[in-house]
């Protein structure tokens, strides 16, 4: 490999390993005598390619170590930023603030990472002495504000190290920050990192990271917290709930939690803000009342929502403006908990102090990183959490896919585990700030639906829209229809809709109770067969007719809670497996059942149905999704059966 290919390879290797890098942090560079390639701001190591590196002229960088800048902090940082921009050869790529630091090391490759074990040592009260004991040849730098100040300190320390040792250090440790490793080959860089991590593992031991069940009350408490955090024009929040044995040990009391209540590193502040909120024990009777007071007080004082909420029994509740944001917060804070545990083994925790925290909180560079991290397009259901049943394939998959494109977090609920997981994975390939998950679900089983709701809440914090799409069909007239087939169709198409509405509305009512401006939606994907009878298909049509009756009744009951309930009644989706499956699709079934007089082939059956549609087109998932989006966006209609039939069924 050439040097740039080696740089990309080592960047991706460490960038995709959470032991070394969390939330796309860290930095890598390569230099020759003339140029320096360094990761540009806003690019993640895990996926970086050559276009993610800023290229700078070293002849313009080299004088910066001796240049005199203003003593006034803001002016000095602006001067440094201009010098870096002037040295940058590539347009549209903002060079890392650590560029000068990378340049002052003569090693060809420099890899700066934030391994959790290193964080444990560097964020401990004995960081300097323990570092000297374990790594006597390394250079240790006490905490220094990032930017030019840190560069200048490292620059001067390297000069002194060279004078004393006749060579520059291969390893530089930065208190409350991370580690720099420099070498002339990526193989040597990897060897050094392996040696460092091995020594730290021996010194610190392992942590108990075993899973700790989140309290059963999560389905009740977390949606309420999400509603509180989202109200008053704050924007819809996404919450991610996680717990483990290590975190739970810190949450045992107000005293033990203090070890994790102050940021350890600049990255912690960038993504999790500088102050966390401890809510107490989730099982206390007045938990939600107390939590509401604490949240509102926090927002009134700080001007923004807390990013990290902690509760005994629930664990970590990461609050983001999107799922991507919530995921980063969860990862960064979970790592901070590990750092705290390791730091205790090195003598005690050493968090950042208030002055250091204030500097990072207001630093222009970190505000830029926040902006890059938060930027994303806005869809029509951006940030909403939507369950779609029967979404592994067919109509349900198409509906879920189109809602995902519009920014929703999607829960693919289906019995087909293999295909369902593949569907969610495929959605995530095109994710922006949203995410899809799969939850194996039997819509005719209340326990299974309870798990569906719980997994939705733990992953996203609540539920905004429930699309009851799962359906089955067994065609046949009175002579052919068996009681078993009739019951099967009725259980899925009618009874299961009741089950779904029951579990969904419970969570939705909690949310609307805590957010007086919130609305929620239950949407049944019905059929044109729910609007008029269907020959030799009475089991299906009867269930769908009954479904509209349920929709109207649910709508009346739930309207006071601002939960809208509507049915969408599609026409024929000819291209989907329900109709076109060559073995048991509706075209095949209807031909066998003699439903179309004189039809001799599947094509005859298809033409018969198409001729009844004024628009001469079948209904597709895109058509239905538009109707679903209408039902969600409007707040003036509930209890409606909205036809999407190409004019085949027209309501009076």
C-alpha positions in Angstrom: 0.0 0.0 0.0 1.1 3.6 -0.6 1.2 5.9 2.5 -2.3 7.3 2.0 -3.8 3.9 1.6 -2.0 2.9 4.8 -3.3 6.0 6.6 -6.9 5.2 5.5 -6.5 1.5 6.6 -5.3 2.3 10.1 -7.9 5.1 10.4 -10.7 2.7 9.6 -9.3 -0.1 11.8 -9.2 2.0 15.0 -12.2 4.2 14.0 -14.5 1.1 13.9 -13.3 -0.3 17.2 -15.1 1.2 20.2 -12.2 0.3 22.5 -10.3 3.1 20.8 -12.8 5.6 19.4 -16.3 6.7 20.4 -18.6 8.9 18.4 -16.2 9.4 15.5 -13.5 11.0 17.6 -9.7 10.7 17.3 -7.4 11.9 14.6 -4.9 10.5 12.2 -2.3 12.0 9.9 0.6 11.3 7.5 3.3 13.6 6.5 6.2 13.8 4.0 8.7 16.6 3.8 6.3 18.9 2.0 2.7 18.1 2.9 0.6 16.8 5.8 -2.6 14.8 5.4 -4.9 15.0 8.4 -8.5 14.0 9.1 -10.8 17.0 8.4 -13.4 18.1 10.9 -16.7 16.4 10.5 -15.3 13.1 9.1 -15.4 9.8 11.0 -12.4 7.6 11.1 -14.4 4.4 10.7 -15.6 5.3 7.2 -13.0 7.8 6.0 -11.5 7.8 2.5 -9.0 10.1 0.9 -11.6 12.9 0.5 -11.9 13.0 4.2 -8.4 14.3 4.7 -7.3 17.9 4.6 -3.9 18.4 2.9 -1.7 21.2 4.2 1.6 22.9 3.2 4.2 22.1 5.8 6.3 25.1 4.9 3.3 27.2 6.1 2.8 25.1 9.2 6.3 24.8 10.5 6.8 28.4 11.6 3.7 28.3 13.9 5.6 26.7 16.8 7.8 29.8 17.1 5.4 32.4 15.9 4.2 35.0 18.4 0.4 35.2 18.7 -1.9 37.5 20.7 -2.1 36.9 24.4 -5.9 37.4 24.2 -7.5 34.0 23.9 -10.3 34.6 21.4 -8.0 36.7 19.1 -5.2 34.2 19.3 -7.4 31.3 18.3 -8.8 33.3 15.4 -5.2 34.1 14.3 -4.2 30.4 14.5 -7.4 29.4 12.6 -6.5 31.8 9.8 -2.9 30.4 9.6 -4.2 26.9 9.4 -6.7 27.9 6.7 -3.9 29.6 4.7 -1.8 26.5 4.9 -4.6 24.2 3.7 -4.3 23.1 0.1 -7.7 21.4 -0.2 -10.8 23.5 -0.3 -13.9 22.8 1.7 -12.1 20.7 4.3 -11.6 22.3 7.7 -8.3 21.0 9.1 -8.4 19.6 12.6 -7.5 22.0 15.5 -4.8 19.4 16.3 -3.1 19.9 12.9 -0.1 21.8 14.3 0.4 19.2 17.0 0.5 16.4 14.4 2.9 18.5 12.4 5.4 19.2 15.2 6.1 15.4 15.5 8.6 14.2 12.9 7.1 10.7 12.7 5.5 10.0 9.3 2.3 8.6 10.9 0.6 10.1 13.9 -2.5 8.4 15.4 -4.4 10.1 18.2 -7.1 8.1 19.9 -9.2 8.0 23.1 -9.0 4.4 24.3 -11.2 3.8 27.3 -8.3 2.2 29.3 -6.1 5.3 28.5 -9.0 7.5 29.6 -9.2 5.6 32.9 -5.5 6.4 33.6 -5.5 9.9 32.3 -8.7 10.8 34.3 -7.4 9.5 37.6 -5.8 11.4 40.4 -2.6 9.5 40.0 -2.3 9.9 36.3 1.2 11.4 36.2 2.9 9.1 38.7 1.2 5.9 37.3 2.0 7.0 33.8 5.7 7.3 34.7 5.6 3.9 36.4 4.0 2.1 33.5 5.4 4.0 30.5 8.7 5.6 31.6 9.6 6.6 28.0 6.3 8.3 27.3 5.8 12.1 27.4 3.1 13.1 29.9 1.2 16.5 29.4 -0.9 17.9 32.3 -4.4 19.0 31.2 -4.2 22.0 28.9 -7.0 23.8 27.1 -7.2 22.5 23.5 -6.1 24.7 20.6 -3.0 26.7 20.3 -2.3 26.6 24.0 -2.1 22.8 24.0 -0.1 22.8 20.8 2.5 25.2 22.2 2.8 23.2 25.4 3.4 19.9 23.5 5.7 21.7 21.1 7.9 23.0 23.9 7.8 19.7 25.8 8.8 17.7 22.7 11.8 20.1 22.3 12.8 19.5 25.9 12.3 15.7 25.5 14.5 15.6 22.4 17.2 17.6 24.2 17.2 15.2 27.1 16.8 11.9 25.2 18.2 12.6 21.7 15.0 11.5 20.1 11.3 12.5 20.1 8.8 10.4 22.1 6.8 7.7 20.4 3.9 8.1 22.9 2.4 11.2 24.3 -0.3 11.0 27.0 -2.6 14.0 27.6 -4.3 14.3 30.9 -8.2 14.2 30.7 -7.8 13.8 26.9 -6.1 10.8 25.3 -3.0 9.5 23.6 -0.8 10.3 20.6 1.4 7.7 19.0 3.9 8.6 16.3 6.0 6.2 14.1 7.3 5.9 10.6 5.1 3.0 9.8 1.5 2.0 10.6 2.8 -1.4 11.7 4.9 0.2 14.4 1.9 2.4 15.5 -0.2 -0.7 15.9 2.5 -2.5 17.8 2.7 0.5 20.3 -1.0 0.6 20.8 -1.1 -3.1 21.5 1.6 -2.8 24.1 0.0 0.2 25.8 -3.4 -1.5 26.0 -1.9 -4.7 27.2 -0.1 -3.0 30.1 -3.2 -1.0 31.1 -5.3 -4.2 31.1 -2.9 -5.9 33.4 -2.8 -2.9 35.7 -6.5 -2.2 35.8 -8.2 -5.6 35.4 -11.6 -6.1 33.8 -14.9 -4.5 34.5 -18.3 -6.1 35.2 -20.2 -5.0 32.1 -22.9 -7.6 32.4 -26.4 -6.7 31.3 -28.7 -5.3 33.9 -32.4 -5.4 33.2 -34.2 -2.1 32.8 -37.0 -1.8 35.3 -40.4 -3.0 34.1 -41.8 0.4 34.7 -39.9 1.8 31.7 -42.9 1.5 29.4 -44.7 3.8 31.7 -42.0 6.2 32.9 -39.8 6.8 29.8 -42.6 8.0 27.5 -43.6 10.5 30.1 -40.0 11.8 30.4 -39.8 12.1 26.6 -43.1 14.1 26.5 -41.8 16.4 29.2 -38.5 16.9 27.4 -40.3 17.5 24.0 -42.9 20.0 25.1 -43.1 23.8 24.9 -41.6 24.0 21.5 -38.4 22.2 22.4 -38.7 19.8 19.4 -39.5 16.1 19.5 -36.8 14.2 21.4 -35.5 10.7 20.9 -34.5 8.8 24.1 -32.3 5.8 24.3 -32.4 3.7 27.5 -29.6 1.4 28.5 -28.3 -0.2 31.7 -25.5 -2.5 32.9 -24.1 -3.8 36.2 -21.3 -1.2 36.2 -23.7 1.7 35.7 -26.1 0.4 38.2 -23.4 0.3 40.8 -22.9 4.0 40.5 -26.6 4.7 40.6 -27.1 3.0 44.0 -27.1 6.3 45.9 -26.7 10.1 45.6 -23.2 9.7 47.0 -22.0 6.9 44.6 -23.4 8.7 41.5 -21.2 11.7 42.1 -18.2 9.9 40.6 -19.9 10.1 37.2 -21.6 13.5 37.4 -18.8 15.7 36.0 -17.3 15.4 32.5 -13.9 13.8 32.2 -12.9 14.9 28.7 -13.7 17.6 26.1 -15.6 15.0 24.0 -17.8 14.3 26.9 -18.8 18.0 27.0 -19.3 18.3 23.3 -21.8 15.5 23.1 -23.3 15.2 26.6 -23.1 18.8 27.7 -21.4 19.7 31.0 -24.1 18.9 33.5 -26.1 15.7 34.0 -29.4 15.1 35.7 -29.9 12.4 38.4 -33.5 11.6 38.8 -33.4 9.2 41.7 -35.1 5.8 42.0 -37.6 5.1 39.2 -39.7 3.0 41.6 -40.4 5.9 44.0 -44.0 6.9 44.1 -43.4 10.5 43.1 -40.7 9.8 40.6 -42.4 11.4 37.6 -43.5 14.5 39.6 -40.0 14.9 40.9 -38.4 14.3 37.5 -40.7 16.9 35.9 -39.6 19.5 38.4 -35.9 18.7 38.0 -36.1 18.8 34.2 -38.0 22.1 34.1 -35.6 23.6 36.6 -32.6 22.4 34.5 -34.0 23.9 31.3 -34.9 27.2 33.0 -31.3 27.4 34.3 -29.4 26.2 31.3 -31.6 27.1 28.3 -31.5 23.6 26.8 -32.6 20.1 27.6 -30.3 17.8 29.6 -28.6 15.2 27.4 -27.9 12.7 30.1 -30.5 11.6 32.6 -29.8 8.9 35.2 -32.2 6.9 37.3 -31.8 3.9 39.5 -33.6 1.1 37.9 -33.7 2.7 34.4 -30.0 3.4 34.0 -28.9 5.9 31.4 -31.5 7.8 29.5 -29.8 9.6 26.6 -31.8 12.5 25.2 -31.1 13.5 21.7 -32.6 15.8 19.0 -32.5 12.7 16.7 -31.8 9.0 17.1 -28.2 9.5 15.8 -27.6 12.2 18.4 -29.1 10.0 21.2 -26.9 7.1 20.1 -23.8 9.2 20.3 -24.7 10.5 23.7 -25.4 7.0 25.0 -22.0 5.7 23.6 -20.0 8.6 25.0 -21.5 8.6 28.5 -21.4 4.8 28.7 -17.7 5.1 27.9 -17.3 7.8 30.6 -18.8 5.4 33.2 -16.1 2.8 32.3 -13.4 5.6 32.5 -14.7 6.4 36.0 -14.5 2.7 37.1 -10.9 2.4 35.7 -9.9 5.8 37.3 -11.1 4.5 40.7 -8.6 1.6 40.3 -5.8 4.1 39.6 -6.5 6.0 42.8 -9.7 8.0 42.2 -11.5 10.0 39.6 -10.1 13.3 38.3 -12.8 15.1 36.3 -12.3 18.4 34.5 -12.8 21.5 36.7 -15.3 24.2 36.1 -13.0 26.6 34.3 -11.8 23.9 31.9 -15.4 22.8 31.3 -16.5 26.4 30.6 -13.7 26.8 28.1 -14.9 23.8 26.1 -18.5 24.6 26.4 -17.9 28.0 24.7 -15.1 27.1 22.4 -15.9 27.9 18.7 -14.3 24.7 17.5 -16.5 22.5 19.7 -19.6 24.5 18.7 -18.6 23.7 15.1 -18.4 20.0 15.9 -21.8 20.1 17.5 -23.2 21.8 14.4 -21.7 19.2 12.1 -23.0 16.4 14.3 -26.5 17.8 14.5 -27.0 18.7 10.8 -29.5 16.6 8.8 -32.3 17.0 6.4 -35.9 17.3 7.6 -38.6 14.9 6.5 -42.4 15.0 7.0 -42.2 12.7 10.0 -38.7 13.6 11.1 -37.9 12.2 14.6 -41.2 10.5 15.0 -41.2 6.9 16.2 -43.5 4.7 14.1 -44.3 1.0 14.5 -45.4 -0.8 11.3 -46.7 -4.3 11.8 -46.3 -6.8 9.0 -43.4 -4.7 7.7 -40.9 -7.4 6.8 -42.1 -7.5 3.2 -44.8 -6.5 0.8 -47.1 -3.6 1.5 -45.9 -3.2 5.1 -42.2 -3.0 4.0 -43.1 -0.4 1.4 -45.0 1.7 3.9 -42.2 1.5 6.4 -39.5 2.2 3.8 -41.3 5.4 2.7 -41.9 6.6 6.2 -38.2 5.9 6.9 -37.3 8.1 4.0 -39.3 10.9 5.6 -37.2 10.8 8.7 -39.1 8.5 11.0 -37.6 6.0 13.4 -39.1 2.7 12.3 -39.9 -0.4 14.2 -40.3 -3.3 11.8 -42.8 -5.6 13.7 -43.2 -9.0 12.1 -43.1 -12.8 12.8 -40.6 -13.4 10.0 -37.4 -12.9 11.9 -34.9 -13.5 9.1 -36.6 -11.2 6.5 -37.6 -8.7 9.2 -34.1 -8.2 10.4 -32.8 -7.9 6.8 -35.5 -5.3 6.1 -34.4 -3.2 9.1 -30.7 -3.5 8.1 -31.5 -2.4 4.6 -33.4 0.7 5.8 -30.3 1.6 8.0 -28.1 1.6 4.9 -29.8 4.9 3.9 -30.3 6.3 7.4 -29.7 10.0 8.0 -30.3 10.8 11.7 -32.9 8.1 12.1 -32.8 4.3 12.7 -34.8 1.2 12.1 -35.0 -1.8 14.4 -36.7 -5.2 14.1 -38.8 -6.7 16.8 -40.3 -10.2 16.4 -44.0 -9.8 17.0 -47.1 -11.8 16.9 -49.9 -9.3 16.6 -52.5 -11.8 17.9 -50.6 -12.2 21.2 -50.8 -9.6 24.0 -47.5 -10.6 25.6 -45.7 -10.3 22.3 -47.2 -6.9 21.7 -46.2 -5.8 25.2 -42.6 -6.7 24.3 -42.9 -4.7 21.1 -43.9 -1.6 23.0 -41.1 -2.1 25.6 -38.4 -2.5 22.9 -39.8 0.6 21.1 -39.6 2.7 24.3 -36.1 1.5 25.3 -34.8 2.3 21.8 -36.6 5.5 21.0 -38.3 6.7 24.2 -41.9 6.5 23.1 -44.4 5.9 20.3 -45.9 8.5 18.0 -47.6 6.4 15.3 -48.8 2.8 15.3 -49.5 1.5 11.8 -51.6 -1.7 12.1 -50.8 -3.2 8.8 -50.4 -7.0 9.4 -53.1 -8.9 7.6 -53.9 -12.2 6.1 -56.4 -13.5 3.5 -58.0 -16.8 2.9 -60.4 -16.5 -0.1 -63.4 -18.8 -0.5 -67.2 -18.9 -0.6 -69.5 -20.4 2.0 -69.0 -23.9 0.8 -65.2 -23.7 0.6 -64.5 -21.6 3.7 -63.6 -23.7 6.8 -64.2 -22.5 10.3 -60.5 -22.8 11.0 -59.6 -20.4 8.1 -62.4 -18.0 9.0 -61.1 -17.9 12.6 -57.5 -17.4 11.4 -58.4 -14.5 9.2 -60.6 -12.9 11.9 -58.0 -13.2 14.6 -55.4 -11.3 12.6 -57.5 -8.8 10.7 -60.0 -7.9 13.4 -59.0 -9.1 16.9 -55.3 -8.2 16.5 -56.2 -4.6 15.5 -58.0 -4.4 18.9 -54.9 -5.8 20.6 -52.6 -3.3 18.8 -54.8 -0.3 19.5 -55.0 -1.3 23.2 -51.2 -1.4 23.8 -50.4 1.6 21.5 -53.1 3.9 23.0 -51.8 3.2 26.6 -48.4 4.7 25.8 -49.8 7.5 23.7 -52.2 8.6 26.5 -49.2 8.9 28.8 -47.3 11.1 26.3 -50.2 13.4 25.6 -50.9 13.7 29.3 -47.4 15.2 29.8 -47.3 17.2 26.7 -50.6 19.2 26.1 -49.6 20.1 22.5 -48.8 16.5 21.4 -51.0 14.3 19.1 -50.5 10.7 18.4 -51.9 8.4 15.7 -53.2 4.8 15.4 -53.6 4.0 11.7 -55.2 0.8 10.4 -54.3 -0.3 6.9 -57.7 -1.6 5.9 -58.8 -2.3 2.4 -61.4 -1.3 -0.3 -63.0 -4.6 0.9 -63.8 -2.8 4.1 -65.9 -0.3 2.2 -67.9 -2.7 0.1 -68.6 -6.5 0.1 -66.3 -8.9 -1.7 -67.6 -12.0 -3.4 -66.2 -15.3 -2.2 -64.0 -13.3 0.2 -66.3 -12.7 3.1 -63.9 -13.7 5.9 -61.5 -10.9 4.7 -64.2 -8.3 4.0 -66.0 -9.0 7.2 -62.9 -8.5 9.3 -62.1 -5.3 7.4 -65.7 -4.0 7.8 -65.4 -4.7 11.5 -62.0 -2.9 11.5 -63.7 0.3 10.4 -66.2 -0.1 13.1 -63.3 -0.4 15.6 -61.6 2.6 14.1 -64.7 4.8 14.6 -65.2 3.5 18.1 -61.6 3.9 19.1 -61.6 7.4 17.6 -64.5 8.5 19.8 -62.9 7.0 22.9 -59.4 8.4 22.3 -60.2 11.9 20.9 -60.1 13.5 24.4 -56.5 12.3 24.7 -55.5 13.7 21.3 -55.0 10.3 19.9 -56.4 10.2 16.3 -57.5 6.9 14.9 -58.0 6.4 11.1 -58.2 3.7 8.6 -56.5 3.8 5.2 -58.4 1.7 2.6 -56.1 0.8 -0.3 -57.1 -0.7 -3.6 -55.2 -3.6 -5.2 -51.4 -3.8 -4.8 -50.9 -5.9 -7.8 -47.1 -6.0 -7.6 -46.9 -7.2 -4.0 -46.6 -10.8 -2.9 -50.2 -10.8 -1.5 -51.5 -10.6 -5.1 -48.6 -11.7 -7.3 -47.1 -14.7 -5.4 -47.1 -17.4 -8.0 -48.0 -20.1 -5.5 -50.6 -18.7 -3.2 -51.1 -15.0 -4.3 -54.6 -13.6 -4.6 -54.6 -13.9 -8.4 -54.0 -17.7 -8.0 -56.5 -18.1 -5.2 -59.2 -16.1 -7.0 -58.7 -18.2 -10.2 -59.0 -21.4 -8.2 -62.0 -20.1 -6.3 -63.8 -19.1 -9.5 -64.3 -15.6 -8.3 -63.8 -14.2 -11.8 -66.4 -15.7 -14.2 -64.8 -17.1 -17.4 -61.2 -16.4 -16.2 -58.9 -19.1 -17.5 -55.5 -17.7 -16.5 -54.0 -15.5 -13.8 -53.7 -12.7 -16.4 -57.5 -12.9 -17.0 -58.0 -12.3 -13.3 -55.6 -9.4 -13.2 -57.2 -7.7 -16.2 -60.6 -8.2 -14.7 -59.6 -6.2 -11.6 -57.6 -3.6 -13.4 -60.6 -2.8 -15.7 -62.6 -1.8 -12.6 -60.2 1.0 -11.6 -61.0 4.3 -13.3 -57.3 5.3 -13.0 -56.2 2.0 -14.6 -53.5 1.6 -12.0 -52.9 -0.6 -9.0 -52.4 1.0 -5.6 -48.8 0.9 -4.3 -47.1 1.6 -0.9 -46.2 5.1 -2.0 -49.9 6.0 -2.5 -50.8 4.6 0.9 -47.9 6.3 2.6 -49.1 9.7 1.3 -52.5 9.0 2.8 -50.8 7.9 6.1 -48.8 11.1 6.1 -51.9 13.1 5.6 -53.6 11.4 8.5 -50.6 12.1 10.7 -50.1 15.8 9.8 -53.7 16.9 10.1 -55.4 17.4 13.5 -59.0 17.9 12.4 -60.1 14.4 11.4 -60.4 11.1 13.3 -62.5 8.0 12.8 -62.2 8.2 9.0 -61.9 5.5 6.4 -59.7 7.1 3.7 -59.9 5.3 0.3 -56.8 5.0 -1.9 -58.4 3.0 -4.7 -57.8 4.9 -7.9 -61.5 5.7 -8.0 -62.7 2.1 -7.7 -64.5 3.0 -4.5 -66.0 6.5 -4.2 -67.6 7.6 -1.0 -70.9 9.5 -1.0 
